[in-house]
Amino acid sequence: MTVILVIVIFSLCTASLTITFVIKGLRTRSNKLSQRKAILMNGTSAQATINAIQQTNSQLDDQPGVLLDLTVTKQDGEVVHTVVETFIPIIHIPSFQKGETIEVKYLTIDNALTFEVVGAYVPR
């Protein structure tokens, strides 16, 4: 009887931890998506030159994840180097090659410039 009680308690604890981690992960993903949308809607436009593009192992709704190494020229002329992890619609991949100039938007969040690529895939 004691063994069964221990197994039941262990199972309940494991299930509770699993549910907690899943909910926390979903909340984090939702917050990141909201932040991306806010940057694209309210951010300041800038031009960026792609220094390098590298595919990641991630996908979002069948759109490939990429790391874009960018040199951003802000409207005031300041040049900033950044790496942005984003998702590019498959049909737009030819526009995102080394040497191409793309539009980005940025906001200052937590005292740091946060960039987002205009034309990147953002689910609704």
All heavy atoms as an XYZ file, in Angstrom:
956
protein
N       0.824     -1.197      0.000
C       0.000      0.000      0.000
C       0.865      1.257      0.000
O       0.548      2.215     -0.691
C      -0.902     -0.044      1.235
C      -1.898      1.060      1.258
S      -3.078      0.831     -0.056
C      -4.382      1.823      0.510
N       1.939      1.267      0.776
C       2.828      2.410      0.853
C       3.514      2.655     -0.486
O       3.695      3.801     -0.893
C       3.885      2.182      1.951
O       3.221      1.901      3.166
C       4.773      3.391      2.110
N       3.889      1.582     -1.179
C       4.544      1.701     -2.473
C       3.594      2.363     -3.477
O       3.998      3.247     -4.249
C       5.013      0.319     -2.981
C       5.519      0.391     -4.404
C       6.067     -0.251     -2.066
N       2.346      1.967     -3.448
C       1.359      2.543     -4.364
C       1.171      4.033     -4.059
O       1.101      4.855     -4.967
C       0.015      1.794     -4.265
C       0.191      0.368     -4.799
C      -1.072      2.521     -5.051
C      -1.012     -0.511     -4.633
N       1.135      4.387     -2.807
C       0.984      5.778     -2.408
C       2.182      6.614     -2.890
O       2.016      7.718     -3.403
C       0.833      5.895     -0.892
C       0.602      7.297     -0.342
C      -0.683      7.878     -0.904
C       0.559      7.261      1.174
N       3.378      6.090     -2.756
C       4.588      6.779     -3.212
C       4.549      6.962     -4.731
O       4.880      8.042     -5.246
C       5.856      6.004     -2.777
C       7.097      6.540     -3.477
C       6.018      6.041     -1.282
N       4.122      5.931     -5.455
C       4.041      6.014     -6.921
C       3.018      7.067     -7.336
O       3.272      7.869     -8.245
C       3.698      4.629     -7.528
C       4.884      3.678     -7.340
C       3.338      4.764     -9.017
C       4.612      2.255     -7.728
N       1.869      7.095     -6.667
C       0.831      8.075     -6.990
C       1.341      9.495     -6.721
O       1.181     10.391     -7.549
C      -0.469      7.793     -6.203
C      -1.441      8.950     -6.309
C      -1.112      6.499     -6.683
N       1.974      9.715     -5.592
C       2.493     11.042     -5.248
C       3.571     11.462     -6.242
O       3.590     12.598     -6.717
C       3.018     11.071     -3.799
C       1.847     10.953     -2.826
C       3.820     12.339     -3.528
C       2.239     10.781     -1.376
N       4.477     10.545     -6.572
C       5.530     10.839     -7.540
C       4.919     11.189     -8.903
O       5.353     12.136     -9.565
C       6.486      9.644     -7.672
C       7.608      9.877     -8.630
C       8.673     10.696     -8.297
C       7.595      9.284     -9.891
C       9.706     10.926     -9.177
C       8.622      9.507    -10.783
C       9.677     10.328    -10.426
N       3.907     10.432     -9.324
C       3.245     10.691    -10.604
C       2.576     12.063    -10.614
O       2.652     12.797    -11.607
C       2.197      9.613    -10.900
O       2.814      8.368    -11.037
N       1.920     12.430     -9.534
C       1.274     13.729     -9.448
C       2.298     14.868     -9.490
O       2.073     15.891    -10.146
C       0.423     13.825     -8.185
C      -0.848     12.972     -8.172
C      -1.508     13.035     -6.797
C      -1.807     13.411     -9.248
N       3.390     14.689     -8.793
C       4.450     15.713     -8.801
C       5.045     15.862    -10.198
O       5.255     16.982    -10.680
C       5.547     15.365     -7.804
S       5.044     15.557     -6.086
N       5.321     14.753    -10.857
C       5.884     14.784    -12.202
C       4.926     15.461    -13.178
O       5.335     16.304    -13.983
C       6.207     13.353    -12.681
O       7.097     12.745    -11.744
C       6.829     13.355    -14.061
N       3.655     15.113    -13.102
C       2.656     15.723    -13.981
C       2.547     17.227    -13.719
O       2.461     18.027    -14.661
C       1.303     15.048    -13.789
N       2.578     17.619    -12.469
C       2.485     19.042    -12.127
C       3.679     19.815    -12.676
O       3.520     20.916    -13.221
C       2.415     19.229    -10.611
O       1.246     18.660    -10.096
N       4.875     19.269    -12.536
C       6.073     19.927    -13.066
C       6.024     20.039    -14.586
O       6.366     21.077    -15.155
C       7.332     19.178    -12.635
C       7.738     19.345    -11.174
C       8.886     18.414    -10.828
C       8.119     20.784    -10.889
N       5.586     18.970    -15.233
C       5.496     18.982    -16.692
C       4.521     20.056    -17.168
O       4.832     20.842    -18.069
C       5.056     17.599    -17.218
O       6.002     16.623    -16.788
C       4.959     17.596    -18.740
N       3.362     20.118    -16.557
C       2.360     21.116    -16.933
C       2.889     22.522    -16.683
O       2.717     23.428    -17.508
C       1.036     20.866    -16.179
C       0.385     19.591    -16.713
C       0.085     22.051    -16.313
C      -0.795     19.099    -15.902
N       3.569     22.718    -15.571
C       4.136     24.032    -15.247
C       5.141     24.469    -16.304
O       5.109     25.615    -16.770
C       4.803     24.007    -13.867
O       3.823     23.650    -12.892
C       5.421     25.340    -13.514
N       6.051     23.581    -16.710
C       7.056     23.921    -17.714
C       6.425     24.193    -19.075
O       6.851     25.098    -19.791
C       8.124     22.835    -17.835
C       9.111     22.850    -16.703
C       9.276     21.739    -15.891
C       9.872     23.968    -16.440
C      10.184     21.749    -14.844
C      10.784     23.990    -15.391
C      10.934     22.875    -14.593
N       5.401     23.431    -19.446
C       4.728     23.642    -20.733
C       4.040     25.006    -20.740
O       4.169     25.773    -21.702
C       3.721     22.511    -21.024
C       2.814     22.874    -22.188
C       4.457     21.209    -21.310
N       3.335     25.337    -19.678
C       2.641     26.626    -19.599
C       3.641     27.779    -19.618
O       3.437     28.781    -20.311
C       1.730     26.681    -18.350
C       0.549     25.738    -18.543
C       1.252     28.099    -18.083
C      -0.319     25.562    -17.319
N       4.737     27.627    -18.893
C       5.763     28.680    -18.874
C       6.358     28.870    -20.270
O       6.578     29.994    -20.716
C       6.855     28.323    -17.876
C       7.885     29.400    -17.683
C       8.892     29.033    -16.616
C       9.904     30.134    -16.433
N      10.896     29.818    -15.417
N       6.614     27.788    -20.980
C       7.154     27.862    -22.337
C       6.185     28.526    -23.300
O       6.587     29.347    -24.130
N       4.908     28.192    -23.188
C       3.904     28.814    -24.048
C       3.769     30.307    -23.753
O       3.620     31.120    -24.665
C       2.553     28.118    -23.876
C       2.454     26.708    -24.441
C       1.120     26.061    -24.057
C       2.630     26.710    -25.947
N       3.842     30.665    -22.493
C       3.746     32.076    -22.110
C       4.952     32.855    -22.649
O       4.816     33.963    -23.163
C       3.656     32.203    -20.591
C       3.374     33.633    -20.142
C       3.091     33.714    -18.658
N       1.848     33.038    -18.363
C       1.657     32.239    -17.308
N       2.628     32.042    -16.454
N       0.501     31.655    -17.121
N       6.143     32.271    -22.552
C       7.351     32.917    -23.069
C       7.255     33.115    -24.573
O       7.576     34.179    -25.097
C       8.593     32.076    -22.721
O       8.693     31.963    -21.310
C       9.862     32.693    -23.279
N       6.784     32.084    -25.267
C       6.634     32.174    -26.730
C       5.624     33.260    -27.096
O       5.843     34.039    -28.019
C       6.196     30.833    -27.295
C       6.030     30.843    -28.785
C       5.684     29.488    -29.321
N       5.311     29.607    -30.720
C       4.873     28.622    -31.425
N       4.755     27.425    -30.912
N       4.543     28.795    -32.681
N       4.538     33.322    -26.360
C       3.519     34.341    -26.618
C       4.070     35.744    -26.379
O       3.801     36.668    -27.161
C       2.305     34.097    -25.724
O       1.356     35.111    -25.886
N       4.863     35.918    -25.318
C       5.463     37.222    -25.028
C       6.441     37.639    -26.127
O       6.482     38.806    -26.522
C       6.160     37.216    -23.678
C       5.179     37.164    -22.520
O       4.001     37.448    -22.680
N       5.665     36.776    -21.356
N       7.249     36.698    -26.626
C       8.192     37.003    -27.705
C       7.446     37.418    -28.968
O       7.835     38.358    -29.650
C       9.077     35.793    -28.010
C      10.207     35.588    -27.051
C      11.082     34.450    -27.509
C      12.260     34.259    -26.609
N      13.123     33.158    -27.057
N       6.363     36.710    -29.272
C       5.581     37.039    -30.451
C       4.957     38.427    -30.312
O       4.983     39.220    -31.254
C       4.500     35.982    -30.680
C       3.612     36.167    -31.905
C       4.445     36.202    -33.176
C       2.584     35.062    -31.975
N       4.445     38.739    -29.147
C       3.861     40.066    -28.907
C       4.922     41.155    -29.057
O       4.658     42.224    -29.610
C       3.243     40.133    -27.510
O       2.156     39.262    -27.407
N       6.126     40.881    -28.565
C       7.222     41.844    -28.665
C       7.601     42.059    -30.129
O       7.803     43.197    -30.563
C       8.428     41.363    -27.878
C       9.607     42.308    -27.917
C      10.770     41.806    -27.082
O      10.586     41.116    -26.092
N      11.965     42.145    -27.491
N       7.678     40.978    -30.899
C       8.009     41.099    -32.322
C       6.975     41.952    -33.049
O       7.317     42.828    -33.840
C       8.082     39.717    -32.979
C       9.291     38.897    -32.544
C       9.331     37.548    -33.215
N       9.587     37.739    -34.636
C       9.254     36.842    -35.561
N       8.661     35.716    -35.242
N       9.521     37.085    -36.830
N       5.702     41.699    -32.768
C       4.627     42.467    -33.407
C       4.702     43.937    -33.014
O       4.512     44.820    -33.854
C       3.267     41.888    -33.033
C       2.965     40.579    -33.721
C       1.609     40.040    -33.314
C       1.309     38.730    -34.015
N      -0.019     38.206    -33.635
N       4.992     44.205    -31.741
C       5.092     45.595    -31.268
C       6.230     46.326    -31.976
O       6.083     47.489    -32.372
C       5.298     45.631    -29.756
N       7.359     45.661    -32.154
C       8.495     46.283    -32.841
C       8.118     46.581    -34.287
O       8.383     47.674    -34.795
C       9.749     45.389    -32.781
C      10.244     45.267    -31.336
C      10.851     45.926    -33.689
C      11.292     44.198    -31.133
N       7.478     45.635    -34.958
C       7.116     45.847    -36.356
C       6.052     46.930    -36.527
O       6.045     47.654    -37.517
C       6.647     44.530    -36.992
C       7.764     43.503    -37.224
C       7.186     42.160    -37.607
C       8.739     43.989    -38.277
N       5.164     47.072    -35.555
C       4.105     48.078    -35.659
C       4.577     49.462    -35.220
O       4.225     50.466    -35.827
C       2.899     47.660    -34.816
C       2.131     46.488    -35.413
S       0.747     45.939    -34.408
C      -0.163     47.447    -34.183
N       5.375     49.535    -34.154
C       5.724     50.814    -33.540
C       7.189     51.192    -33.656
O       7.582     52.267    -33.198
C       5.343     50.793    -32.053
C       3.885     50.438    -31.851
O       3.017     50.934    -32.544
N       3.622     49.552    -30.897
N       7.998     50.327    -34.230
C       9.433     50.568    -34.270
C       9.836     51.620    -35.286
O       9.072     51.997    -36.172
N      11.055     52.060    -35.151
C      11.661     53.029    -36.065
C      12.310     52.263    -37.218
O      13.034     51.294    -37.003
C      12.732     53.856    -35.330
O      12.124     54.471    -34.191
C      13.332     54.908    -36.232
N      12.061     52.706    -38.429
C      12.614     52.037    -39.612
C      14.100     52.331    -39.766
O      14.568     53.409    -39.407
C      11.890     52.502    -40.879
O      10.571     52.036    -40.871
N      14.804     51.367    -40.326
C      16.225     51.520    -40.633
C      16.565     50.569    -41.776
O      15.810     49.643    -42.078
C      17.082     51.204    -39.412
N      17.700     50.809    -42.407
C      18.182     49.941    -43.469
C      19.300     49.059    -42.918
O      20.110     49.516    -42.107
C      18.710     50.766    -44.646
C      17.637     51.606    -45.324
C      16.561     50.746    -45.953
O      16.853     49.837    -46.726
N      15.307     51.033    -45.614
N      19.310     47.811    -43.359
C      20.333     46.876    -42.894
C      20.911     46.114    -44.072
O      20.187     45.739    -44.994
C      19.736     45.894    -41.889
N      22.217     45.902    -44.023
C      22.894     45.081    -45.016
C      23.144     43.717    -44.402
O      23.625     43.617    -43.266
C      24.224     45.725    -45.437
O      23.952     47.026    -45.962
C      24.926     44.889    -46.492
N      22.810     42.671    -45.143
C      23.010     41.304    -44.650
C      24.472     40.923    -44.850
O      24.969     40.876    -45.974
C      22.086     40.316    -45.386
C      20.619     40.710    -45.168
C      22.358     38.886    -44.926
C      19.624     39.899    -45.964
N      25.147     40.658    -43.734
C      26.540     40.204    -43.786
C      26.619     38.690    -43.957
O      27.546     38.182    -44.578
C      27.282     40.605    -42.517
C      27.280     42.094    -42.310
O      27.444     42.859    -43.247
N      27.056     42.522    -41.077
N      25.652     37.986    -43.362
C      25.614     36.524    -43.449
C      24.221     36.065    -43.070
O      23.510     36.730    -42.317
C      26.644     35.897    -42.516
N      23.834     34.916    -43.600
C      22.572     34.282    -43.244
C      22.866     32.820    -42.959
O      23.644     32.186    -43.671
C      21.509     34.441    -44.352
C      20.178     33.794    -43.927
C      22.002     33.911    -45.669
C      19.005     34.099    -44.860
N      22.288     32.314    -41.886
C      22.517     30.924    -41.493
C      21.191     30.325    -41.057
O      20.482     30.905    -40.234
C      23.520     30.860    -40.347
C      23.793     29.482    -39.843
C      24.773     29.492    -38.680
O      25.311     30.524    -38.300
N      24.984     28.336    -38.098
N      20.847     29.178    -41.626
C      19.609     28.509    -41.242
C      19.778     27.855    -39.874
O      20.842     27.323    -39.554
C      19.219     27.453    -42.273
C      17.875     26.820    -41.991
C      17.408     25.906    -43.115
O      18.046     25.811    -44.157
N      16.309     25.222    -42.893
N      18.732     27.931    -39.064
C      18.726     27.252    -37.771
C      17.923     25.965    -37.915
O      17.375     25.684    -38.982
C      18.084     28.135    -36.678
O      16.696     28.319    -36.992
C      18.785     29.477    -36.567
N      17.825     25.209    -36.849
C      17.042     23.978    -36.877
C      15.576     24.219    -36.548
O      14.807     23.277    -36.471
C      17.621     22.958    -35.890
C      18.955     22.433    -36.345
O      19.208     22.331    -37.542
N      19.825     22.100    -35.417
N      15.205     25.467    -36.349
C      13.828     25.754    -35.959
C      12.966     26.110    -37.159
O      13.466     26.531    -38.204
C      13.802     26.889    -34.936
O      14.361     28.044    -35.493
N      11.664     25.911    -36.988
C      10.670     26.298    -37.980
C       9.459     26.836    -37.232
O       9.194     26.444    -36.093
C      10.218     25.112    -38.822
C      11.223     24.639    -39.824
C      10.615     23.599    -40.762
O       9.558     23.058    -40.530
N      11.323     23.323    -41.841
N       8.725     27.716    -37.897
C       7.485     28.239    -37.341
C       6.462     28.182    -38.464
O       6.603     28.873    -39.476
C       7.675     29.672    -36.840
C       6.466     30.347    -36.224
C       5.980     29.576    -34.993
C       6.798     31.770    -35.817
N       5.464     27.322    -38.315
C       4.446     27.120    -39.345
C       5.096     26.824    -40.696
O       4.737     27.398    -41.728
C       3.521     28.338    -39.454
C       2.719     28.579    -38.186
O       2.535     27.623    -37.410
O       2.286     29.719    -37.975
N       6.065     25.937    -40.698
C       6.800     25.501    -41.897
C       7.669     26.575    -42.538
O       8.127     26.411    -43.663
C       5.844     24.908    -42.950
C       5.190     23.620    -42.475
O       5.838     22.872    -41.719
O       4.030     23.369    -42.862
N       7.890     27.683    -41.841
C       8.788     28.724    -42.339
C      10.134     28.546    -41.634
O      10.173     28.390    -40.419
C       8.224     30.123    -42.072
C       6.821     30.338    -42.596
C       6.646     30.008    -44.069
O       7.474     30.348    -44.900
N       5.552     29.331    -44.398
N      11.241     28.562    -42.387
C      12.545     28.268    -41.785
C      13.045     29.394    -40.876
O      12.864     30.573    -41.159
C      13.465     28.114    -42.997
C      12.805     28.904    -44.074
C      11.320     28.812    -43.822
N      13.668     28.980    -39.794
C      14.322     29.922    -38.897
C      15.715     30.221    -39.406
O      16.413     29.343    -39.916
N      16.110     31.498    -39.298
C      17.434     31.902    -39.758
C      18.061     32.870    -38.763
O      17.369     33.531    -37.994
C      17.394     32.572    -41.154
C      16.937     31.610    -42.220
C      16.540     33.823    -41.143
N      19.375     32.915    -38.800
C      20.138     33.945    -38.100
C      20.655     34.898    -39.163
O      21.314     34.468    -40.115
C      21.319     33.338    -37.345
C      21.009     32.527    -36.109
C      22.278     31.874    -35.561
C      20.382     33.397    -35.041
N      20.327     36.168    -39.006
C      20.800     37.183    -39.936
C      21.828     38.054    -39.235
O      21.530     38.678    -38.222
C      19.640     38.062    -40.419
C      18.589     37.395    -41.280
C      17.419     38.335    -41.510
C      19.186     36.962    -42.607
N      23.044     38.061    -39.758
C      24.099     38.949    -39.274
C      23.949     40.237    -40.067
O      24.096     40.239    -41.288
C      25.456     38.287    -39.527
C      26.602     39.111    -38.999
O      26.664     40.316    -39.325
O      27.442     38.564    -38.279
N      23.614     41.325    -39.364
C      23.254     42.573    -40.034
C      24.123     43.745    -39.611
O      24.531     43.829    -38.453
C      21.793     42.940    -39.717
C      20.718     41.915    -40.049
C      19.374     42.370    -39.510
C      20.652     41.694    -41.546
N      24.342     44.655    -40.544
C      24.889     45.972    -40.259
C      23.757     46.949    -40.521
O      23.322     47.108    -41.663
C      26.100     46.290    -41.145
O      27.115     45.305    -40.911
C      26.658     47.667    -40.828
N      23.247     47.558    -39.449
C      22.086     48.435    -39.527
C      22.541     49.892    -39.543
O      23.368     50.292    -38.723
C      21.142     48.197    -38.321
C      19.945     49.125    -38.385
C      20.711     46.738    -38.247
N      21.982     50.660    -40.469
C      22.216     52.098    -40.508
C      20.921     52.775    -40.086
O      19.922     52.725    -40.809
C      22.623     52.563    -41.920
O      23.771     51.816    -42.325
C      22.947     54.046    -41.922
N      20.961     53.376    -38.890
C      19.776     54.045    -38.356
C      19.549     55.363    -39.102
O      20.431     55.837    -39.815
C      19.943     54.272    -36.857
C      20.017     52.969    -36.069
C      20.426     53.084    -34.634
C      19.877     54.229    -33.875
N      20.314     54.278    -32.474
N      18.377     55.969    -38.888
C      18.026     57.209    -39.592
C      18.966     58.355    -39.255
O      19.193     59.243    -40.065
C      16.584     57.595    -39.272
C      15.584     56.668    -39.910
C      14.148     57.027    -39.588
O      13.882     57.850    -38.725
N      13.225     56.399    -40.279
N      19.560     58.320    -38.050
C      20.489     59.391    -37.667
C      21.912     59.144    -38.173
O      22.829     59.903    -37.875
C      20.486     59.588    -36.154
C      20.995     58.366    -35.387
O      21.419     57.374    -36.013
O      20.946     58.400    -34.143
N      22.106     58.062    -38.939
C      23.415     57.756    -39.503
C      24.253     56.810    -38.662
O      25.294     56.336    -39.115
N      23.843     56.541    -37.442
C      24.589     55.617    -36.578
C      24.543     54.214    -37.184
O      23.505     53.760    -37.670
C      23.985     55.594    -35.173
C      24.715     54.662    -34.223
C      24.056     54.577    -32.844
O      23.075     55.294    -32.599
O      24.549     53.787    -32.036
N      25.677     53.522    -37.139
C      25.774     52.164    -37.666
C      25.887     51.197    -36.490
O      26.699     51.391    -35.588
C      26.995     52.021    -38.609
C      27.155     50.584    -39.078
C      26.854     52.967    -39.787
N      25.048     50.163    -36.521
C      24.989     49.178    -35.435
C      25.107     47.785    -36.041
O      24.486     47.481    -37.062
C      23.642     49.288    -34.668
C      23.565     48.263    -33.559
C      23.440     50.689    -34.136
N      25.907     46.938    -35.418
C      26.013     45.538    -35.829
C      25.115     44.711    -34.922
O      25.127     44.889    -33.702
C      27.461     45.046    -35.737
C      27.597     43.619    -36.143
N      27.622     42.599    -35.235
C      27.672     43.042    -37.371
C      27.733     41.454    -35.881
N      27.769     41.699    -37.177
N      24.327     43.790    -35.507
C      23.445     42.946    -34.707
C      23.226     41.614    -35.403
O      23.465     41.484    -36.610
C      22.083     43.638    -34.447
O      21.338     42.870    -33.504
C      21.281     43.793    -35.718
N      22.769     40.650    -34.641
C      22.354     39.361    -35.182
C      20.897     39.171    -34.763
O      20.561     39.299    -33.591
C      23.225     38.204    -34.648
C      22.695     36.864    -35.130
C      24.674     38.394    -35.072
N      20.049     38.897    -35.753
C      18.622     38.736    -35.508
C      18.234     37.304    -35.853
O      18.544     36.816    -36.936
C      17.799     39.718    -36.373
C      16.314     39.486    -36.182
C      18.172     41.150    -36.054
N      17.556     36.650    -34.912
C      16.996     35.329    -35.196
C      15.534     35.536    -35.561
O      14.778     36.133    -34.804
C      17.117     34.409    -33.987
C      16.613     33.012    -34.270
C      16.855     32.040    -33.129
O      17.344     32.455    -32.070
O      16.527     30.853    -33.317
N      15.161     35.059    -36.748
C      13.803     35.279    -37.223
C      13.387     34.144    -38.143
O      14.146     33.195    -38.357
C      13.697     36.660    -37.926
O      12.335     36.966    -38.140
C      14.472     36.690    -39.223
N      12.190     34.258    -38.694
C      11.649     33.261    -39.613
C      11.319     33.965    -40.923
O      10.663     35.008    -40.924
C      10.393     32.602    -39.016
C      10.691     31.909    -37.730
C      10.594     32.583    -36.528
C      11.099     30.588    -37.723
C      10.887     31.950    -35.335
C      11.403     29.948    -36.534
C      11.303     30.627    -35.339
N      11.785     33.411    -42.024
C      11.612     34.028    -43.334
C      10.672     33.150    -44.160
O      10.915     31.945    -44.285
C      12.962     34.153    -44.071
C      13.974     34.941    -43.240
C      12.775     34.766    -45.452
C      13.599     36.364    -42.960
N       9.619     33.734    -44.741
C       8.775     32.948    -45.641
C       9.622     32.362    -46.770
O      10.490     33.050    -47.324
C       7.766     33.962    -46.180
C       7.717     35.039    -45.139
C       9.121     35.106    -44.594
N       9.367     31.133    -47.091
C      10.181     30.422    -48.083
C      10.266     31.191    -49.395
O      11.329     31.275    -50.006
C       9.626     28.999    -48.317
C       9.805     28.170    -47.048
C      10.288     28.322    -49.495
C       9.141     26.822    -47.089
N       9.168     31.807    -49.815
C       9.188     32.510    -51.109
C      10.022     33.788    -51.060
O      10.369     34.327    -52.104
C       7.758     32.828    -51.602
C       7.035     33.726    -50.617
C       6.979     31.559    -51.872
C       5.714     34.257    -51.134
N      10.386     34.269    -49.857
C      11.190     35.488    -49.739
C      12.686     35.210    -49.528
O      13.468     36.154    -49.455
C      10.686     36.352    -48.580
C       9.325     36.907    -48.815
N       8.506     37.272    -47.792
C       8.625     37.145    -49.952
C       7.363     37.715    -48.282
N       7.411     37.646    -49.598
N      13.059     33.957    -49.425
C      14.463     33.603    -49.173
C      15.419     34.247    -50.193
O      16.470     34.748    -49.804
C      14.659     32.070    -49.122
C      13.992     31.499    -47.871
C      16.131     31.676    -49.164
C      14.622     31.902    -46.561
N      15.085     34.305    -51.491
C      16.022     34.936    -52.436
C      16.332     36.401    -52.108
O      17.399     36.897    -52.443
C      15.310     34.805    -53.791
C      14.434     33.610    -53.631
C      13.969     33.659    -52.197
N      15.425     37.090    -51.431
C      15.651     38.498    -51.072
C      16.549     38.654    -49.853
O      16.974     39.754    -49.533
C      14.317     39.180    -50.781
O      13.471     39.098    -51.886
N      16.822     37.560    -49.160
C      17.592     37.601    -47.919
C      18.925     36.885    -48.114
O      19.192     35.853    -47.514
C      16.796     36.966    -46.773
C      15.640     37.807    -46.329
C      14.410     37.706    -46.951
C      15.790     38.727    -45.308
C      13.346     38.495    -46.549
C      14.733     39.521    -44.897
C      13.504     39.408    -45.530
N      19.744     37.436    -48.981
C      21.052     36.855    -49.248
C      22.146     37.844    -48.865
O      21.905     39.051    -48.750
C      21.171     36.478    -50.728
C      20.157     35.443    -51.185
C      20.251     34.140    -50.421
O      21.336     33.605    -50.224
N      19.110     33.627    -49.974
N      23.342     37.325    -48.676
C      24.487     38.157    -48.303
C      24.636     39.323    -49.278
O      24.557     39.149    -50.491
C      25.758     37.305    -48.296
C      26.991     38.053    -47.869
C      28.193     37.143    -47.815
C      29.412     37.936    -47.373
N      30.590     37.088    -47.276
N      24.811     40.524    -48.710
C      24.999     41.718    -49.508
C      23.715     42.479    -49.805
O      23.765     43.642    -50.204
N      22.577     41.851    -49.617
C      21.297     42.519    -49.878
C      20.999     43.535    -48.783
O      21.394     43.358    -47.629
C      20.151     41.499    -49.952
C      20.235     40.559    -51.126
C      20.018     41.244    -52.457
O      19.218     42.199    -52.544
O      20.661     40.824    -53.446
N      20.278     44.586    -49.142
C      19.824     45.581    -48.174
C      18.353     45.331    -47.893
O      17.554     45.176    -48.826
C      20.015     47.007    -48.722
O      21.409     47.202    -48.984
C      19.537     48.046    -47.725
N      18.006     45.262    -46.619
C      16.630     45.000    -46.200
C      16.190     46.072    -45.209
O      17.020     46.806    -44.658
C      16.480     43.604    -45.555
C      17.388     43.477    -44.318
C      16.764     42.504    -46.565
C      17.159     42.226    -43.499
N      14.891     46.141    -44.977
C      14.361     47.075    -43.990
C      14.198     46.351    -42.661
O      13.753     45.201    -42.615
C      13.009     47.624    -44.441
C      12.443     48.658    -43.485
C      11.066     49.179    -43.908
O      10.560     48.769    -44.959
O      10.522     49.996    -43.149
N      14.584     47.025    -41.594
C      14.354     46.517    -40.244
C      13.663     47.609    -39.440
O      13.621     48.768    -39.856
C      15.670     46.108    -39.535
C      16.346     44.955    -40.248
C      16.622     47.281    -39.405
N      13.100     47.217    -38.320
C      12.546     48.173    -37.370
C      13.157     47.869    -36.016
O      13.534     46.730    -35.746
C      11.032     48.085    -37.327
C      10.396     48.588    -38.616
C       8.964     48.928    -38.418
C       8.406     49.559    -39.682
N       7.036     50.021    -39.476
N      13.249     48.895    -35.179
C      13.846     48.672    -33.866
C      13.147     49.516    -32.809
O      12.554     50.550    -33.090
C      15.349     48.968    -33.900
C      15.695     50.411    -34.182
C      15.880     51.322    -33.144
C      15.837     50.866    -35.483
C      16.199     52.637    -33.404
C      16.156     52.181    -35.749
C      16.337     53.060    -34.707
O      16.646     54.365    -34.967
N      13.221     49.012    -31.599
C      12.752     49.708    -30.402
C      13.782     49.486    -29.315
O      14.509     48.488    -29.319
C      11.414     49.136    -29.911
C      10.135     49.529    -30.623
C       8.949     48.769    -30.033
C       9.886     51.014    -30.541
N      13.828     50.389    -28.371
C      14.658     50.192    -27.196
C      13.797     49.499    -26.143
O      12.783     50.034    -25.704
C      15.182     51.535    -26.657
O      15.924     52.177    -27.698
C      16.073     51.324    -25.447
N      14.208     48.290    -25.794
C      13.494     47.499    -24.793
C      14.496     47.103    -23.727
O      15.527     46.501    -24.031
C      12.851     46.247    -25.422
C      11.842     46.674    -26.502
C      12.188     45.380    -24.357
C      11.252     45.542    -27.289
N      14.188     47.440    -22.472
C      15.098     47.160    -21.349
C      16.491     47.733    -21.613
O      17.509     47.056    -21.429
C      15.187     45.656    -21.066
C      13.861     45.073    -20.616
O      13.066     45.815    -19.995
O      13.619     43.878    -20.878
N      16.550     48.970    -22.088
C      17.794     49.692    -22.351
C      18.675     49.050    -23.415
O      19.889     49.250    -23.427
C      18.596     49.893    -21.063
C      17.874     50.802    -20.092
O      17.231     51.760    -20.506
N      17.982     50.498    -18.813
N      18.067     48.252    -24.295
C      18.825     47.637    -25.383
C      18.028     47.772    -26.672
O      16.797     47.658    -26.664
C      19.088     46.165    -25.081
N      18.727     48.025    -27.773
C      18.058     48.072    -29.067
C      17.649     46.661    -29.463
O      18.464     45.735    -29.417
C      18.989     48.639    -30.136
C      19.237     50.137    -30.105
C      20.241     50.524    -31.183
C      17.946     50.903    -30.289
N      16.393     46.503    -29.832
C      15.881     45.211    -30.271
C      15.384     45.377    -31.703
O      14.567     46.243    -31.980
C      14.746     44.734    -29.353
O      15.220     44.717    -28.005
C      14.290     43.341    -29.740
N      15.896     44.555    -32.608
C      15.609     44.679    -34.030
C      14.674     43.572    -34.487
O      14.716     42.456    -33.973
C      16.907     44.592    -34.841
C      17.836     45.741    -34.582
C      18.788     45.683    -33.574
C      17.764     46.888    -35.351
C      19.642     46.735    -33.340
C      18.621     47.952    -35.130
C      19.559     47.871    -34.117
N      13.882     43.900    -35.500
C      13.022     42.916    -36.144
C      13.043     43.200    -37.639
O      13.108     44.362    -38.060
C      11.602     43.001    -35.589
C      10.760     41.806    -35.864
C      11.361     40.498    -35.388
O      11.751     40.384    -34.221
O      11.445     39.582    -36.221
N      12.993     42.152    -38.429
C      13.100     42.262    -39.880
C      11.715     42.457    -40.491
O      10.808     41.667    -40.242
C      13.761     40.993    -40.460
C      13.800     41.040    -41.972
C      15.173     40.819    -39.891
N      11.581     43.514    -41.291
C      10.338     43.738    -42.009
C      10.251     42.681    -43.112
O      11.206     42.445    -43.836
C      10.304     45.162    -42.621
C       9.074     45.354    -43.497
C      10.345     46.192    -41.511
N       9.133     42.010    -43.218
C       8.957     40.946    -44.198
C       9.198     39.568    -43.623
O       9.011     38.568    -44.308
N       9.620     39.502    -42.358
C       9.797     38.208    -41.702
C       8.419     37.619    -41.410
O       7.412     38.337    -41.363
C      10.581     38.364    -40.401
N       8.381     36.329    -41.198
C       7.110     35.657    -40.920
C       6.734     35.870    -39.459
O       7.513     35.600    -38.552
C       7.219     34.161    -41.207
C       5.956     33.412    -40.863
C       4.828     33.561    -41.659
C       5.883     32.629    -39.724
C       3.653     32.900    -41.338
C       4.717     31.970    -39.400
C       3.600     32.111    -40.207
O       2.443     31.464    -39.876
N       5.517     36.385    -39.254
C       4.970     36.548    -37.909
C       3.555     35.993    -37.959
O       2.702     36.527    -38.676
C       4.935     38.032    -37.471
C       4.349     38.165    -36.083
C       6.318     38.629    -37.524
N       3.278     34.919    -37.217
C       1.920     34.367    -37.245
C       0.912     35.374    -36.686
O       1.244     36.203    -35.868
C       1.997     33.123    -36.370
C       3.264     33.201    -35.641
C       4.142     34.198    -36.324
N      -0.301     35.278    -37.154
C      -1.360     36.192    -36.706
C      -1.870     35.856    -35.348
O      -1.809     34.976    -34.735
C      -2.512     36.176    -37.694
C      -2.035     36.730    -39.024
C      -3.143     36.732    -40.033
N      -2.581     37.111    -41.294
C      -2.932     38.184    -41.935
N      -3.840     38.972    -41.468
N      -2.377     38.482    -43.082
